Amino acid sequence: MLHSIGTDHGTKAWSNPHTDGKVVAAMSSVEQGEPFKFVGRSDDGFCRTDNQPNSWMSVDLGEGRAVDPTHYCLRTDSHTQTKPRNWTLEGKAADAGAEDWQQLRRHDNDATMAAQNYSLGAWPVDAGGRAFRHLRIRQH
């Protein structure tokens, strides 16, 4: 999804969709880095929240965009020791009267992302046919 937005659906070379103004990445707090790195692909430094309960990183896909997710993936940075283990993927619809954040997938003691540089993880999601404009990863 972010790749498609960042390449104008495959018609140009990738560029970060946040810095291009196509999506808005946000963080509940910033220990290191900047929100645009959450949706980026390059290794230009760390991106992490303060170690606070319920910290989150989110992306607003922008007006007119919504996704009914079937899978999602995360990649961590080059730090080998700070890998997420307990988090929830949440979504929020675009409607003005949209409900609060809805849980799409919960991870408890998930060790998928190994303690090594640039660990990857991918998981299925059952969104029940619902489409979301806003997605976030929230630690618990």
N, C-alpha and C positions, 0 to 999 in steps of 0.2 A: 504494500500500500504506500509506504513512504518512498520506496524506490520509484514507483509509478508517478507520484506527485513530483519527486525531485528530478525526474527526467522528462517531465511533460508527456507522460505516457509513452516513453521510449523514443521521443523525437529529438532529444538533445542529450548532451553529456550530463551526468549527475551533478547537482549542486544542492546544498543543504536547503530543504524547503522552509526551515524557520528563518534563515538569513535572507531568503528570497521573499519572505512575507506571505508564503502560501499556507503555512500552518503556524501555530503558536505553541512552543514548548514552554513548560513552566515547572518550577520546583517549589516545594514547601519551604525549603531553606537551602542555602548553598554553603557547603563546607569547602568545596573546591570545584573549580570549573565554572561553566555557565550553562544555562538551560539549552541553548542551541546544540550542545554536544549530545544531549539525550536522543535527538533524532538524526544525528550525524553519522558518518561512516569512517571518518579519518581518525587517526591516533594523534590528536593534537592536545593531549593532556587529560587529566582526570575530570570526572563529572560525578559528584556525589553530594548527597544531602548531609546535613548534620545528623549525628546519631541520636535521633529523637524518636519516641514512639509515634507511629502513624505518619512518618515522613513519606512523601510521595514525589513522583515525577509524572507529568501529564503532557498530553498533546491534544490540541484542538485542531481538528482536520480542516476547519474553515467552513464558512457559509456555503451551503449547497453540497457539502460532502458528508457522507455517512458510510459506515461499513458494518456489515453483518459478519463478524469475525468467525472463522472456522479454525484458525491456528494463529499462534503468535510466537515470536522468538525474541530472545534477548542475547546480547553479547556484552561481556564485561570488559573492563579496561585492562591495562597491563599490570595492575597491582595483583599479586598472587594470593593475598590473604583476605581481602574484603569481598566476599562473594555473597549475594543474597541467598538466604535459606528460608525465610518466612515472609511471604508477601501475597498480595491479592491483586489480580487484574480486575479492574472495574471499568464500566462504561456508563456514559450519560448521553441521553438523546439530545437532539438539537432543538426540539420544540420549546417554546417559551414556557410552557407548563410542564416541562420534563420532570420526571421523578428524580429523586436523589441518585447518587451513584449506585449502580447495581453490580453485585459481584458476578463476575463471569468465570473466574477460576481462582481457587485458593491453593496456596502451596504451604505446606507445613514440613519443616525439616527437609526441604528439597535440596539434594546434593547434586543435581544434574550438572550445574556449572562447577567444574573442578577447580581446585586451587592452583591454577596455572594462568599464564597470560592469555587474554582474549578468549576466555571460556564462552561456549555457546550453549544455549538450551532452546528447545522448541517443544511446544505443547499444543494439543487440540483444545478447542474451545467450543462449548455448546451455548450459543447466545439465544437459542430458541427462536430464531428468525427475526430477532430485534436488531435494528440498525442504530449505531452510535456515532455521534460526531466527536465526542470527547472520550479519550481512553487514558487511564492512569495505572501506574504500578504503585501500590501503597504497602509499606512494610507493616507487619503486625507481630 
